[in-house]
Amino acid sequence: MTLTLDETDTRLRVAPDVPWVTLVWDDPVNLMSYVSYVFQTYFGLGKGEAKRLMMRVHTEGRAVVASGNREEMERHVEAMHDYGLWATLSKEDEA
Protein backbone atom coordinates (compact mmCIF):
# COMPACT_ATOMS: atom_id res chain seq x y z
CA MET A 1 0.00 0.00 0.00
CA THR A 2 1.33 3.41 -0.95
CA LEU A 3 0.46 6.37 1.24
CA THR A 4 -0.34 9.72 -0.27
CA LEU A 5 1.19 12.86 1.16
CA ASP A 6 -2.10 13.71 2.92
CA GLU A 7 -2.22 10.31 4.66
CA THR A 8 1.40 10.59 5.77
CA ASP A 9 0.84 14.11 7.13
CA THR A 10 -2.17 12.91 9.12
CA ARG A 11 -0.19 10.08 10.67
CA LEU A 12 2.54 12.50 11.69
CA ARG A 13 0.07 14.92 13.24
CA VAL A 14 -1.69 12.26 15.34
CA ALA A 15 1.46 10.43 16.42
CA PRO A 16 1.65 10.35 20.21
CA ASP A 17 3.93 12.85 21.89
CA VAL A 18 7.21 11.48 23.22
CA PRO A 19 6.72 10.90 26.94
CA TRP A 20 8.18 13.63 29.14
CA VAL A 21 8.89 13.64 32.86
CA THR A 22 9.00 16.20 35.64
CA LEU A 23 12.12 15.90 37.77
CA VAL A 24 12.39 17.43 41.23
CA TRP A 25 15.96 18.03 42.39
CA ASP A 26 17.49 18.11 45.85
CA ASP A 27 18.27 21.55 47.22
CA PRO A 28 19.81 22.85 50.45
CA VAL A 29 16.83 25.07 51.28
CA ASN A 30 13.59 23.08 51.56
CA LEU A 31 12.84 20.76 54.46
CA MET A 32 12.06 17.14 53.64
CA SER A 33 8.67 17.51 55.35
CA TYR A 34 7.85 20.45 53.08
CA VAL A 35 8.80 18.52 49.94
CA SER A 36 6.53 15.64 51.06
CA TYR A 37 3.75 18.15 51.74
CA VAL A 38 4.09 19.62 48.23
CA PHE A 39 3.94 16.17 46.65
CA GLN A 40 0.81 15.33 48.65
CA THR A 41 -0.88 18.67 48.04
CA TYR A 42 -0.07 19.23 44.39
CA PHE A 43 0.07 15.69 43.00
CA GLY A 44 -2.50 14.21 45.40
CA LEU A 45 -0.13 11.49 46.58
CA GLY A 46 -0.60 9.54 49.78
CA LYS A 47 1.82 10.13 52.64
CA GLY A 48 3.79 6.96 51.92
CA GLU A 49 4.31 7.65 48.21
CA ALA A 50 5.12 11.31 48.87
CA LYS A 51 7.70 10.31 51.47
CA ARG A 52 9.21 7.68 49.14
CA LEU A 53 9.64 10.24 46.35
CA MET A 54 10.99 12.84 48.79
CA MET A 55 13.57 10.32 50.05
CA ARG A 56 14.60 9.59 46.46
CA VAL A 57 15.12 13.33 45.92
CA HIS A 58 17.11 13.51 49.17
CA THR A 59 19.28 10.42 48.68
CA GLU A 60 19.68 10.28 44.88
CA GLY A 61 19.56 14.00 44.18
CA ARG A 62 16.42 13.88 42.07
CA ALA A 63 13.19 11.98 41.44
CA VAL A 64 10.70 11.64 38.61
CA VAL A 65 7.43 12.85 40.08
CA ALA A 66 5.21 12.81 36.97
CA SER A 67 5.20 11.72 33.34
CA GLY A 68 3.06 12.66 30.38
CA ASN A 69 2.99 15.05 27.46
CA ARG A 70 5.32 18.02 27.32
CA GLU A 71 2.72 20.71 28.01
CA GLU A 72 1.47 18.96 31.15
CA MET A 73 5.03 18.47 32.43
CA GLU A 74 5.80 22.15 31.78
CA ARG A 75 2.81 23.05 33.99
CA HIS A 76 4.09 20.74 36.73
CA VAL A 77 7.59 22.25 36.57
CA GLU A 78 6.14 25.74 36.84
CA ALA A 79 4.00 24.68 39.79
CA MET A 80 7.04 23.18 41.55
CA HIS A 81 8.86 26.48 41.03
CA ASP A 82 5.87 28.29 42.54
CA TYR A 83 6.26 26.06 45.62
CA GLY A 84 9.96 26.96 45.74
CA LEU A 85 11.27 23.59 44.57
CA TRP A 86 13.90 23.10 41.89
CA ALA A 87 12.31 21.15 39.01
CA THR A 88 13.01 20.51 35.36
CA LEU A 89 11.46 18.52 32.54
CA SER A 90 13.15 15.98 30.35
CA LYS A 91 12.29 13.39 27.75
CA GLU A 92 11.50 10.16 29.55
CA ASP A 93 14.36 8.24 27.95
CA GLU A 94 16.86 10.93 29.00
CA ALA A 95 15.78 11.11 32.67
Buried (B, 14 or more C-beta within 10 A) or exposed (E): EEEEEEEEEEEEEEEEEEBBBBBBEBEEEBEEEBBBBBBBEBBEBEEEBBBBBBBBBEEEEBBBBBBBEEEBBEBBBEBBEEBEBBBBBBEEEEB
